[in-house]
Structures are given as C-alpha cells and as structure tokens.
Amino acid sequence: MIRSMTGIATGRGAGEGHRWTWELRAVNARGLDLRLRLPEGVPGLEAALRRRLGAVLTRGSVTLSLRLARDAEAAGPAIDAARLDAALRAVAEVEARAAAAGVPLAPVRATDLLTDLLAGGGVPSEAAPGADPAALREALLADVEPVLAAFLASREAEGAALETALRREIGTIERLAGAARAAAGDREAATAEALRGALARVRAAVEVDEDRLAQELALIAVKGDIAEELDRLAAHVAQARAFLAEGGAVGRRLDFLTQEVNREANTLCSKSGDTALTRLGLEMKAAVDRMREQVQNVE
C-alpha cells in the first residue's frame, strides 16, 4: 500500500508529575524535513524523537509539537506562602499605625492582595521538568508511539484514496494507447492512399529519381511511425502498476515515470498527422497531468 505525505495526529498524556499534548502533522516536500518544537529541560528527547521519526518516514515536511506542563498547574496559580505571610504582616502593621494616628483606612480585599502578589512574581510562569528528567523522557517516548501510529494510519488512509485515483488514470492511459494503436493502423492505410495519388501526379509532371524517391518515402515512414512510442507506453503502464503493487515509498519513482509517459504522449501528438490520433494524444496528456497531481502527494 502506498502512503500519502500529508497526515495529522494528536494525543494527550500524563506521568512523572507532568501532563502533555502532542501534535504531529505533515505536508508535501521533496525530501524529509523534520521540525521539532519541544520544551527545554528534557535531555536527549529531541535526538530520540528524530531517530524514531526518521526510521518510519522518508518524505514530507513533518512538524512535531509537544506542550509540557507540571500537574500542579492544573489546579490554578500557585502562591508563594512566604510572600503571602510577609504581605499579611505588612498590611497588619500599616493598619495598626494608621489606627494609632487616627487615619481611617478602607478594608484590604483579598483580590487586591492577590493582584500585588501576581505582579511581584508570586506565581511560577514556566513548567519545569520533574526531579528525574530521564524518567520523564522515557515516559514521553513511550507515549508518542500511539500518536505516531495514528499519524501513519492517516497517511495510509489517504494513500488508499490516492492509489484508487492513480489506478484509474493508469487505466485511462492504457485505453488511450490501445485506441491510438488502432487509429495508427487506419491512418497508415489512408496515408498510403494519399501518397500513391501524390506520386502519380508527380510522375506525370516531372521526371523522378526513383532512388531519391525511395529515400524520401522511407524518411516519411520513419517520422510518422509511432510503434515505439506505443510499446514504451505499454511498458510504462505495466511499471506503474508494479510500483503500486509494491507499495511503500514509491513517490519519487512514480514521479519520474509520469515524466516519461508525458514525453511519449508529446511525441505521439507531434507524429500523429491525423486529427483522431492527435485528439487521443491530447486526452492522454490530460490524464498524465491528473496522474502527476496525485503523485505529488505520494510518499
């Protein structure tokens, strides 16, 4: 089975005092471009993830994002207790001095005090790795496996749709090549009749060098012969089906093959000399273009 280069998967996990969210997505690319967006503080994680992704992917612009946070942050902001005690003592001292001086004060609200603590740095702003970074790294590497499996499954599902479309276009090219072979036979009979009429008129008007005439006729026959193009098209069709049956990372080979099929279709049009044959060649080129668009998505 072939795979598409595009895909997406997400996942959530928790362990070692942390919680995390994965996002793995990919789009088309000529080669393999891995982009990892990871938090600081987990030594060896990036290298291990690059090795794992590189072992199962061959093409695509792949982005893996990880958002990591401590479990304590799920319960909301964490206030520094020492700072809170100091703030309460300061409020009590101010109220006592104001009362001794006979200065009335408005009551202090908890929300005001919390605002001051937040402004003064009483809430930690970044999630830090746990006490054992190695254990956290292993937990993350184990948890990414289901995400990677879902990502590959999404690529395979899209690859199945691509394969259906490619087989349809390959069948169209094969059908048009068969019709072109039949049209070429009809064209040969009509061309031979036209040449005989033209030769009769030439011989009646001027003296003809029979050797030179034979050479010109042979040249005309070679220029208009499309048997080799049709034979190569049949071979390309068989090879394309073999690539699809093989599966895996065959995108580059299919891309090269579509270029070869397009070259034969162009030659077919240039040699046709016949309206019906030209129309078949143009239809074949349209099928090749559709096939190329699909092949650009194949890994």
HELIX and SHEET records of a PDB file:
HELIX    1   1 LEU A   45  VAL A   56  1                                  12    
HELIX    2   2 ASP A   71  ALA A   75  5                                   5    
HELIX    3   3 ALA A   81  ALA A  100  1                                  20    
HELIX    4   4 ALA A  110  ALA A  119  1                                  10    
HELIX    5   5 PRO A  133  ALA A  205  1                                  73    
HELIX    6   6 GLU A  210  GLY A  224  1                                  15    
HELIX    7   7 ALA A  227  GLU A  246  1                                  20    
HELIX    8   8 GLY A  251  LYS A  271  1                                  21    
HELIX    9   9 THR A  275  VAL A  295  1                                  21    
SHEET    1   A 4 GLY A   7  GLY A  15  0                                        
SHEET    2   A 4 HIS A  18  VAL A  27 -1                                        
SHEET    3   A 4 GLY A  60  ARG A  70 -1                                        
SHEET    4   A 4 LEU A  32  ARG A  37  1                                        
END                                                                             
